[in-house]
Amino acid sequence: MTLAPDTASALLAPVLDLPGGALDLSRHIAVMAIVNRTPDSFYDRGATFALDAAVSAGFAAVEAGAEIVDVGGVKFAPGPPVPIDEEIARVLPVVRELAPVARVSVDTFHPEVARAAIDAGAAIINDTTGLHDPAMAEVIARGGAGVVIAHSLAAPRTQHPLPHYDDVIGDIAEFLVARRDLARERGIPDSRIVLDPGHDLNKNTQQTLELTRRLGELAGLGAPLLVALSNKDFVGEALDREKGDRLPGSLAAAVFCALNGARIVRAHNVRETVDAMRMVEAILGWRRPAYERHNTRPEGND
């Protein structure tokens, strides 16, 4: 197993240059919280669809240690189309509330939504279609935001039944390199590019398990890797657990990914994931313990 590199040398740009503040990932694993302003989201089924609930969830995530809050107005899975104006109306009020206190990411594949979000203070655009629309790269470049480029095969919000890969990691790497080249050509520097291999996105459980097992190979691309695996179906199918009972499996997968090069972990359960990542950092020697008392004082003085 390839362990996480101990220095910044593995990353082309270890410090993300973001409008909401630089994020040094050379010896650090950041947690990205999830706030869905959708009535039909995969995990919380609309628990943060109301504006006040979404904003409260964002503030709570920051308090729990999230360094990025990812706001989405449309779920990834197929469903009724959401007009662009409606998506903008869902995400912009949350961006405006959270941008003063956190780096805000907006999960969208529409350039029009990305442009409005950046103008409202978003620091990152999280495109789960991997810049399916090249105009997205131009919008992000002009706005000075960061981008998460995710691997997914299908057109936005469409099914891709029985996905096939000749070599799951090789195919993912080829896709991500091509889309990163597009981003660079349109003016986005390496210091604002993050790559996401797309756990479960147009992949079955065996394919997702393999990409997780071989994640270290993607770390060789030199970009910070984001993993979005929280409570996903590959965890449920591997363990026979429903959505509400997948936290232990999600944390195990997140720790494995962190040890194999992931630098950002997107998660529903923020506090637990933050603790897991801080523990990984402590084990790797990347951070000092919060305090040290055990066996550090004379006997009887504990």
N, C-alpha and C positions, 0 to 999 in steps of 0.2 A: 504493500500500500504506500502511495506517495503522500507524505505528510505535508501540511501547509508550509510554504517557504518561510524561512525565518527572517528574511530581509525583503526590502522593497524591490530587489533586483529582478524578481519574476514579473513585475508589473511594468508596462511601458510608461504608465502615468499613475503612480501609487496614490496621488492626492487628487481627488475629484474637485474640479473647479466649478462650483455651483453658485448660482445667484444667492441662495439662502445661506451660504457659508461653505468654505472648503471642508472636505471630509477626507481625512488621512486614513487610508486603508492599508498602509504598509505593514502594520502590526496590529490590526484591529478588524473586528467583524461587526458590522453595523446591522441593526434590526430595522426593517421597514414594516410599519404597522399597516393594517388594511382597514379602510373605512369605505363601505359600499353604500352609495346613495341609490340603491336599486331595491325594488319591492320583491325581487325574485333571485337574490344572490345565492351562490352555490352553498355557502356555509351558514350564514346567519338569517337567511330567509326574510330579509327586509327589516331586521332589528334596528338598523341605523338609516333607514330611508328618510325618516323625518329629519328636517334640518337641525333642530336642536339636539337630537340624538346623535347625529353625525358629528357635529361640532364637539359635543361632550366626549364622544368616543375618541376623537382626535386629541383633545387635551389630555384625556386619561392615558392615552398611549404614550404621549410625550413624558408625562409624569412617571410612567412605568419604565422609561428608558429608550423608547424608540427615537431614532435620529432622523428618520424619514417617515412621513405619513402618506400612504398611497390612497388617493381618492378616486373612486370609479363611479361613473354614472350609468354604465351599461355592462351587463355581465358578458363573459367571454362566450358562454354556451349559446347555441341557437335559441331564438325566441322572436317575439314580435319586434319589428323594427322600432327604434327610438329616434324620433326626429332630432336632428343636430341641435336645433334651438332648445329642445327639451333637455338634452344631455348637458348643454352649457348651463341651463338654468339649475340643473341638479348640482353640478360640481363647483361653479364659480363662488357661490356664497360660502362654501366650506373652505375653499382656497383662501379667500379673503380673510376669514377668521383665523386660520391656522398659520398663514405665511409669516406673521410677525414673530411666531414662537418656534417654528419648526421648518425644516426643509420639506416642502410639499411636492409630492409626485402626483401626476394625474394619469390614470390608466385610460387611454383612448387610442383609437386608430384613425380618428378624423383630424386632418390638419386644421380645420376651422375651430374645433374644440381646443386643440393644442395652442393655437394662436391666442384665443381668448384666455386660456388658463395661464399662459406665460405672462400676458399683460396684467393678470390679476395677482401675480406673485408666485406662480408655480416654478419650482427649481428644476424639475425633472419631468419628462414625458415618458411614460412606461407604455411602449407600443407592443402589445402581445401578438401582433401580426408581423413583427420584424420589418417595419418600414415597407409594408405591402404597397402603400402609396408613396412614391418617391418625394412627393410634395411635402410630406411630413418632415423629411430631413431638412428641407429648405426652411421651413417654418422654425424648426428647432435651432438651426444655425443662426438665423437672423435674430431670434429671441435670446440667444446666449444661454439656453438651458442645457441640462444634461439629457441623455437619452438612455433608456434601457431597451435594447434590441433583443426580442425574444424569438426563439425558434418555434414556428408552427407552419404546417404545410397547407392548410386549407385557406380559402378566402375567408375574410372576416365573418364570424358568426354563422359558419356553415359546418356541417358534419364532414368528417373524413373517415368513413368506415374502413375497418381492417387496414390500418396504416402499415406500410411495408418499408423497411430500410435494408439496403444491402449491407451497411455497417452503420449502426445507429450513431456512434460517436463520430465516425468519419463523415457521415451525411450531415449531422448537426454542425460540425466544425466548418464544412464547406459552405453551408448556408450562412452561418454567422460571419465568416470571413467576407463573403460577398456583400452582405448587408452592411458590415462595418466599412468596407471599401466605399460603398455608396455614401454612407454618412460622411466619411472623410472627404470625398469628392465634392459634396454639397457644403462643406465648410465646418463640420463638427470635428474638433480636435480630439485626440485620444484622451485628454484630461476630462472629457465630458461624456465618454462612452462606456457603458456597462453592458455585458452580454449575459443573457439568460437562456439556458439550454431548453427551457420549456417543459418542466416535469408535467406529465399527463396531457400536454397539449398535442393532440393528434398522435398520441402514443398509447399503447396498451401497457398493462402493468409490467410485463416482462421487459419491454423496451425501456420503460422508465427506471426500473431497477438496474438495468445494464448501464444506462447513462449515469445513474448515481454511482454505481460501482467504479465507473471509468472516468469520473468527473475530472480527476487530476490531469487527464490528457487534454481537456479543454482549457485548463489553467495555463497550459503552454502557449495559448494564443496571446497572452500578455495583457488582456483586459481584465478588470475586476469582474468576477462572476457573481451574479445574483441567482439564488435558488428560491423558487416559489413552490414549496412542497407542503405547506401547512394543511393538514386534515384532508389531503387529496385522496382520490380513489385508490391509487396504488398502495397507500398506507392501509386503507380499509381492507383491500383485497389480500394484501400480504398477511394481515393479522386477523381477518374476519371481525372487523370492528366498524360500527356505524359512525357517522360524522361526529357525533358528540363524544366519542370515546377513542379518538385518534391522537390525542395529545402526546402520550408516551412514544408512540411510533413516529410522530412528526419530529419530536425532539431528537430521537435517535438518528433519524435521517439527516436532520440539520447539523448535528455534531459530526457525523461522518462527512458531510459535504464541507464543513468548515475545516476539517483535517485534510481535505483534498483540494483546497484552494478557493472555496467560496468566501467572498468578502462581504456580501449583503445577504441577509436571510429575511424573506418576506413572510410575515406570520400573523395569524389571528390572535394567538395567545402571547401577548407581548412580554409580560413580566417573566413568565417561565422561559421564554426563548432568550430574553436578555440575560437571565441568570446562566443559562446553558452556554451562551457565547462568552460571557465573562469568565466562566470556569475553564473553557477551552483556552482562552487567552492566558489565564493564570498557569495552566498546565504547560503551555508552550513557552512560558517565560516572557510573554509579551506584556504583562501587567503585574504589578505587585498586589498581594492580597489586600483586602480592605482594612484589615488589622491583623496583627500577629501576637497571640498570647500563649498558644499551646506549646508547652515545654520550652518556654523562653524566660521563665522566672524561677527563682529557687523554690524547691518543694515546700508546699504549705502556704505559698503566697498567692495561689490562684483564687 
